[in-house]
Amino acid sequence: MGLDITAYRQLTKLDCVFDEDGEPIDASTKEPLDYDLRVYINPDFPGRADDLTPKAIYSATESIGFCAGGYGGYNAWRDSLAQLAGYPKGTYEQYGQRHESYCQACWDGAQGPFAELINFSDCEGVIGTAVSAKLAADFAKFDDQAIQHSEMSNRPDWFYPLYREWRAAFEMAADGGAVNFH
């Protein structure tokens, strides 16, 4: 298992009702709807999708998807992203053990480059258009540094290719869309 990402461009909210199984159906014909996104706004990360309606059903003009890695791999990548952005290494406790992470500053509420992604779920939720536009700008601004960061790491084949996928996802979502973590 891992974290899958789908980015959408130009979302349109669909008029629908839900059948007895909770599936969206056309409000008039009661036929099943073809849709792209069912919005789940993760309550642990407010402000990430204020431009979307919770539990609403949307269609999109375009979408892309990729696997961000297994949960451990994604969290290692996210820690490397926080290091690239210049966040200091901090410590946290989990299951009775102390760990170090560059993400800690964002988890404690720091704002700055990539903060909305670093301090977001590693399993489910959606990031809306406005936050996607901010993150797309962060990815564009740090692109040259990301290449250098990747080349200096012990896994140059890993960091920057995934960085490019995230950048493309947020650039697409900045055009009236969203990024779905599932």
C-alpha positions as CSV (number, residue, x, y, z in Angstrom):
1,M,0.0,0.0,0.0
2,G,1.0,3.5,-0.6
3,L,-0.1,7.0,-1.3
4,D,-1.8,7.6,-4.6
5,I,-2.3,11.1,-6.0
6,T,-4.8,12.3,-8.6
7,A,-4.8,15.9,-9.8
8,Y,-7.7,17.5,-11.6
9,R,-8.1,20.5,-13.8
10,Q,-11.3,22.7,-14.1
11,L,-13.6,21.0,-11.7
12,T,-17.4,21.3,-12.2
13,K,-19.7,20.4,-9.3
14,L,-22.4,17.9,-10.4
15,D,-26.0,18.1,-9.4
16,C,-26.8,14.8,-7.9
17,V,-28.5,12.8,-5.1
18,F,-27.2,9.6,-3.5
19,D,-28.7,6.1,-3.8
20,E,-29.2,3.7,-0.8
21,D,-25.5,2.6,-1.1
22,G,-24.3,6.2,-1.0
23,E,-23.4,6.3,-4.7
24,P,-24.1,9.5,-6.6
25,I,-26.9,9.3,-9.1
26,D,-28.4,11.9,-11.5
27,A,-31.0,13.9,-9.6
28,S,-33.5,13.7,-12.5
29,T,-33.0,10.3,-14.1
30,K,-31.7,8.5,-11.0
31,E,-29.1,6.9,-13.3
32,P,-25.5,6.4,-11.9
33,L,-23.3,9.4,-12.5
34,D,-19.9,9.3,-14.3
35,Y,-17.7,11.5,-12.1
36,D,-14.1,12.2,-11.3
37,L,-13.9,13.3,-7.7
38,R,-15.8,12.8,-4.5
39,V,-14.4,15.5,-2.1
40,Y,-13.1,14.4,1.3
41,I,-11.9,17.4,3.2
42,N,-9.6,16.0,5.9
43,P,-10.7,17.7,9.2
44,D,-7.2,17.5,10.6
45,F,-5.9,20.0,8.0
46,P,-8.3,23.0,7.8
47,G,-7.9,25.6,5.1
48,R,-6.5,23.3,2.4
49,A,-9.7,23.1,0.3
50,D,-12.0,26.0,1.3
51,D,-12.9,26.4,-2.4
52,L,-14.5,23.0,-2.6
53,T,-17.8,21.6,-1.1
54,P,-17.3,18.7,1.4
55,K,-18.7,15.4,0.1
56,A,-19.6,17.0,-3.3
57,I,-19.2,15.2,-6.6
58,Y,-17.2,16.9,-9.4
59,S,-16.2,16.2,-13.0
60,A,-12.9,17.5,-14.4
61,T,-11.7,18.4,-17.9
62,E,-8.4,16.6,-17.3
63,S,-6.6,14.5,-14.7
64,I,-3.2,12.9,-14.0
65,G,-2.2,10.5,-11.3
66,F,0.9,9.0,-9.8
67,C,2.0,7.0,-6.8
68,A,3.9,9.1,-4.3
69,G,5.4,6.0,-2.8
70,G,4.8,3.7,0.1
71,Y,3.9,5.6,3.3
72,G,7.4,5.4,4.7
73,G,9.0,6.4,1.3
74,Y,6.6,9.3,0.9
75,N,7.4,10.5,4.4
76,A,11.1,10.3,3.7
77,W,10.6,12.3,0.5
78,R,8.5,14.9,2.3
79,D,11.3,15.2,4.9
80,S,13.8,15.8,2.1
81,L,11.4,18.4,0.7
82,A,11.3,20.2,4.1
83,Q,15.1,20.1,4.2
84,L,15.2,21.6,0.7
85,A,12.9,24.4,1.8
86,G,15.2,25.3,4.7
87,Y,13.2,24.1,7.7
88,P,15.4,23.2,10.7
89,K,15.6,19.7,11.9
90,G,13.4,19.1,14.9
91,T,12.5,16.2,17.1
92,Y,9.2,14.5,17.9
93,E,8.1,11.5,19.9
94,Q,6.1,8.6,18.4
95,Y,5.3,5.3,20.0
96,G,7.7,6.1,22.9
97,Q,10.7,6.8,20.7
98,R,12.2,10.1,19.7
99,H,12.8,10.9,16.0
100,E,14.3,13.7,14.0
101,S,12.6,15.4,11.0
102,Y,12.8,18.6,9.0
103,C,9.0,18.4,8.8
104,Q,8.6,19.2,12.5
105,A,8.6,23.0,12.1
106,C,5.6,22.7,9.7
107,W,3.9,20.2,11.9
108,D,4.2,22.8,14.7
109,G,2.6,25.5,12.5
110,A,5.4,27.1,10.6
111,Q,4.4,28.8,7.3
112,G,6.6,29.0,4.3
113,P,7.5,27.0,1.1
114,F,5.6,23.8,0.8
115,A,4.2,24.1,4.3
116,E,0.6,23.1,3.2
117,L,2.0,19.9,1.7
118,I,4.5,19.0,4.4
119,N,1.8,19.5,7.1
120,F,-0.9,17.4,5.4
121,S,-2.1,13.9,5.5
122,D,0.0,11.1,4.2
123,C,-3.1,9.0,3.3
124,E,-6.3,10.9,2.5
125,G,-7.8,14.3,1.8
126,V,-7.9,17.0,-0.9
127,I,-6.1,20.2,-1.5
128,G,-8.1,22.8,-3.5
129,T,-7.3,25.3,-6.2
130,A,-6.0,28.2,-4.1
131,V,-3.6,26.2,-2.0
132,S,-2.6,24.2,-5.1
133,A,-1.7,27.5,-6.8
134,K,0.5,28.5,-3.9
135,L,2.2,25.1,-3.9
136,A,2.7,25.2,-7.7
137,A,4.5,28.6,-7.2
138,D,6.7,27.0,-4.5
139,F,7.6,24.1,-6.7
140,A,8.4,26.4,-9.6
141,K,10.6,28.7,-7.4
142,F,12.6,25.8,-5.9
143,D,13.0,23.8,-9.1
144,D,16.7,24.6,-9.7
145,Q,17.5,24.0,-6.0
146,A,15.6,20.7,-6.2
147,I,17.8,19.4,-9.0
148,Q,20.9,20.2,-7.0
149,H,19.4,18.8,-3.8
150,S,18.6,15.6,-5.6
151,E,22.1,15.3,-7.2
152,M,23.7,15.7,-3.7
153,S,21.4,13.1,-2.1
154,N,22.2,9.4,-1.9
155,R,19.1,8.8,-4.1
156,P,19.3,11.2,-7.1
157,D,17.0,8.9,-9.1
158,W,14.3,9.3,-6.5
159,F,13.8,12.9,-5.2
160,Y,13.7,15.0,-8.3
161,P,11.5,12.7,-10.5
162,L,8.9,12.7,-7.7
163,Y,9.3,16.5,-7.3
164,R,8.4,16.9,-11.0
165,E,5.3,14.8,-10.6
166,W,4.1,16.9,-7.6
167,R,4.9,20.1,-9.4
168,A,2.8,19.0,-12.4
169,A,-0.1,17.9,-10.1
170,F,-0.2,21.3,-8.4
171,E,0.2,23.2,-11.6
172,M,-2.8,21.3,-13.1
173,A,-4.9,21.8,-9.9
174,A,-4.1,25.5,-9.8
175,D,-6.4,25.7,-12.9
176,G,-9.7,25.4,-11.1
177,G,-8.9,21.9,-9.8
178,A,-7.7,19.9,-6.8
179,V,-5.2,17.3,-5.7
180,N,-6.7,14.2,-4.2
181,F,-4.7,12.0,-1.7
182,H,-6.0,8.5,-1.6
